[in-house]
Amino acid sequence: MRFTPTILLSLGLAACGGGGGDGDSPPASQSPPPAPNQSVGGIWEGTDLDGEAVIGLVTEAGAFHFIDPYGQGFGTATVTGSQVSASYTYVADLGTTLVDGSTGASCTLTGTVVERVSLTVNTLCTTTGGTTGQNTAALSFNALYHRDATLATIAGNFNDYGDVLNINSGGVLFEQDADDGCILNGQITVVNAAYNAYLVQFTVSNCNANYAALNATSWTGIATLDNTTSPEELVFGVVGNITFSGVVGTYSLIGVAPRI
């Protein structure tokens, strides 16, 4: 669903008076049209009730990845007027677990948005282990979202924790880890040329025995380019399914890669 203003046009019909009347009766009263839906699209930054930093990458269609120090929540938000809601999944960072040993949780989100200004969300999550938790985050809009997105802009080499992440002029992504042998092959796609958000998808192969569980896994998410730093940085949040000991779990990968 695209968050464009919804305009409802009501047409009031006047009733004609009976023979010899003095004129039309006054039109029936009309209700004002509903307020247009606010856009939740943006790069959002703030903190939650525990003071932990939260970054939200949200497209104009409402697809989001909210990133905190422990993992990320992902899903699609809907907006009615200024009211935001979503059912989504929260997953732990790769190699970690949540407080009760679970790796994921089912969550709901409610809140309010002032387009391109502020976003407040209240969350309720239940882990796969049955633990329930609530949180609130107050986020502010980052004008970096207004930077145009093109494949030419994002193309280049980035330092991904010592390895070189290459994105070519067609958005094709490639990286090989010098230590574990893992190869990433994927694609970067422009979501909307007017906004600084890119879709990311890649698969992993060639990992050595210690990381064999990553082979044949697929990862998807959202990225943005931060040119307020020097050098500029590719910031991304992706999630993927991995099988450990016969159990499939979804995990989070978060990265900040400076341009080389």
C-alpha positions in Angstrom: 0.0 0.0 0.0 1.3 3.4 -0.9 0.8 6.2 1.6 -0.6 8.9 -0.7 -3.3 11.3 0.5 -6.8 9.8 0.3 -9.4 12.3 -0.8 -13.1 11.3 -0.7 -15.5 13.5 -2.6 -19.0 13.7 -1.4 -21.7 15.2 -3.7 -24.7 16.7 -1.9 -27.9 16.7 -4.0 -30.5 19.5 -3.5 -34.1 18.5 -3.4 -36.5 20.5 -5.5 -39.5 22.1 -3.8 -43.1 21.0 -4.7 -45.2 22.9 -7.3 -45.0 26.6 -6.8 -42.2 26.4 -4.1 -39.9 29.3 -3.5 -36.7 27.4 -4.5 -34.4 24.6 -3.6 -34.1 23.3 -0.1 -30.7 23.9 1.5 -28.1 21.2 0.9 -27.7 18.5 3.5 -24.7 19.0 5.8 -21.5 17.4 4.7 -18.9 15.8 6.9 -15.3 17.0 6.2 -13.1 14.5 4.3 -10.8 12.4 6.5 -7.3 13.6 7.1 -4.9 12.4 4.5 -2.7 9.5 5.5 0.8 10.6 6.7 3.8 8.9 5.1 5.8 6.8 7.4 8.7 6.6 4.9 12.0 7.9 6.2 15.3 7.3 8.0 14.3 7.5 11.7 16.6 7.9 14.7 16.0 7.9 18.4 16.0 5.9 21.6 13.7 3.5 23.4 12.6 3.4 27.1 15.9 1.8 28.1 18.0 4.5 26.3 19.1 2.2 23.6 19.7 3.7 20.1 17.1 2.7 17.5 17.4 3.3 13.7 14.4 2.8 11.4 14.8 2.4 7.6 11.3 2.7 6.2 10.2 2.9 2.5 7.3 4.9 1.2 5.3 1.6 0.9 5.8 1.1 4.7 8.3 -1.8 4.5 10.6 -1.4 7.5 13.7 -2.6 9.3 14.1 -1.2 12.8 17.6 -1.8 14.1 18.7 -1.7 17.8 21.9 -3.1 19.5 20.4 -6.6 19.8 18.8 -7.3 16.5 16.1 -5.9 14.2 12.4 -5.9 13.6 11.0 -6.1 10.1 7.6 -6.0 8.5 5.3 -3.6 6.8 3.4 -0.7 8.5 0.1 0.7 7.6 -1.1 4.2 8.3 -4.6 5.6 8.8 -4.4 9.4 9.1 -1.5 9.7 11.6 -2.0 6.3 13.3 0.7 3.6 12.5 0.2 -0.1 13.0 2.0 -3.3 12.1 2.4 -7.0 12.9 6.1 -7.9 12.5 9.0 -10.2 13.4 11.9 -9.4 15.7 15.1 -11.4 15.4 18.4 -11.6 17.3 21.8 -10.8 15.7 23.5 -13.7 14.1 25.3 -15.8 16.8 23.3 -14.4 19.7 19.9 -15.0 21.4 17.3 -12.9 23.1 17.0 -12.8 26.9 15.3 -16.2 27.3 17.5 -18.0 24.8 15.0 -17.5 21.9 16.2 -16.2 18.6 13.0 -14.4 17.5 9.7 -12.9 18.6 6.3 -12.1 17.1 5.4 -8.5 17.7 2.8 -5.8 17.2 3.4 -2.1 16.8 1.1 0.9 17.3 2.0 4.6 17.2 1.7 8.0 15.6 3.6 9.7 12.8 4.0 13.3 11.8 5.2 13.0 8.2 9.0 13.8 7.8 9.1 15.0 11.5 8.5 12.4 14.2 7.5 8.8 14.8 6.5 7.3 18.1 6.0 3.6 18.4 4.8 1.2 21.1 5.7 -2.4 20.8 4.5 -5.7 22.3 6.6 -8.8 21.6 6.3 -12.5 22.6 9.4 -14.6 22.0 9.2 -18.1 20.6 10.0 -19.2 24.2 6.9 -17.4 25.5 8.4 -14.3 27.1 6.5 -11.1 26.7 7.9 -7.6 26.7 6.8 -4.1 25.9 8.8 -1.0 24.8 8.4 2.5 23.4 10.6 4.4 21.0 10.6 8.1 20.1 12.2 8.8 16.8 13.0 11.8 14.7 13.2 12.1 10.9 16.6 12.4 9.3 16.6 14.6 6.2 19.3 12.3 4.7 16.2 10.4 3.4 15.7 13.1 0.8 18.9 12.3 -1.0 18.2 10.9 -4.5 18.9 7.2 -5.0 20.6 5.8 -8.1 22.7 2.8 -8.9 25.4 5.1 -10.0 25.4 6.8 -6.6 25.7 3.6 -4.6 28.2 1.9 -6.9 31.7 1.4 -5.7 33.8 -0.4 -3.0 33.0 -0.5 0.7 35.1 -1.7 3.7 32.9 -4.4 5.3 34.9 -5.0 8.5 38.1 -5.6 6.5 36.6 -7.3 3.4 35.8 -5.4 0.2 32.1 -5.2 -0.7 31.8 -4.3 -4.4 28.6 -2.9 -6.0 28.9 -2.4 -9.7 27.1 0.1 -11.9 24.2 -2.4 -12.4 23.7 -2.9 -8.7 25.3 -6.3 -8.6 26.9 -7.0 -5.2 29.9 -9.2 -4.6 32.1 -9.9 -1.5 34.5 -12.7 -0.4 35.6 -13.0 3.2 39.3 -13.6 3.4 39.1 -15.6 6.7 36.1 -17.9 6.3 35.9 -18.1 2.5 32.3 -17.0 2.3 31.2 -15.4 -1.0 28.3 -13.0 -1.2 26.5 -12.6 -4.5 23.5 -10.4 -4.8 21.7 -7.3 -6.0 21.0 -3.7 -4.8 17.8 -2.2 -6.2 16.5 1.4 -6.1 13.1 1.6 -4.3 12.2 5.1 -5.3 14.6 7.4 -7.0 13.5 10.4 -4.8 14.4 8.8 -1.5 17.6 7.3 0.0 16.6 3.7 0.4 17.7 0.6 -1.4 16.6 -3.0 -1.4 19.4 -5.5 -0.7 19.4 -9.2 -1.4 22.2 -11.7 -1.5 23.1 -15.4 -1.1 26.0 -16.9 0.6 28.3 -19.8 -0.6 31.8 -21.3 -0.3 32.0 -20.9 3.5 34.5 -23.2 5.1 33.5 -25.9 7.6 33.3 -23.5 10.6 30.7 -21.4 8.8 29.1 -24.1 6.6 25.7 -23.3 8.1 25.7 -20.1 6.1 26.1 -21.8 2.7 23.0 -21.5 0.5 21.3 -19.0 2.8 19.5 -16.0 1.4 19.4 -12.5 3.0 17.1 -9.5 2.3 16.8 -6.1 3.7 17.1 -2.3 3.3 20.2 -0.1 3.0 20.9 3.7 2.9 23.9 5.8 2.1 25.1 8.2 4.8 27.1 11.1 3.2 27.1 13.1 6.4 30.3 11.2 7.3 33.6 11.2 5.5 34.0 8.8 3.9 30.4 8.2 3.4 29.0 4.9 4.7 26.7 2.2 3.5 24.3 1.3 6.3 22.2 -1.8 6.0 20.0 -4.2 7.9 19.2 -7.7 6.5 17.7 -10.9 7.8 18.1 -14.5 6.7 17.1 -18.1 7.6 19.8 -20.4 8.8 19.6 -24.1 9.9 21.5 -25.0 13.1 21.3 -28.6 14.3 18.3 -29.2 12.1 16.4 -26.1 13.4 15.6 -23.2 11.1 15.9 -19.8 12.6 15.8 -16.3 11.3 18.7 -14.0 12.2 19.8 -10.4 11.8 22.9 -9.0 10.1 23.6 -5.3 10.5 26.5 -3.4 8.8 28.1 0.0 8.5 30.6 -0.1 5.6 32.7 3.1 4.8 33.4 3.8 1.1 36.9 3.0 0.1 
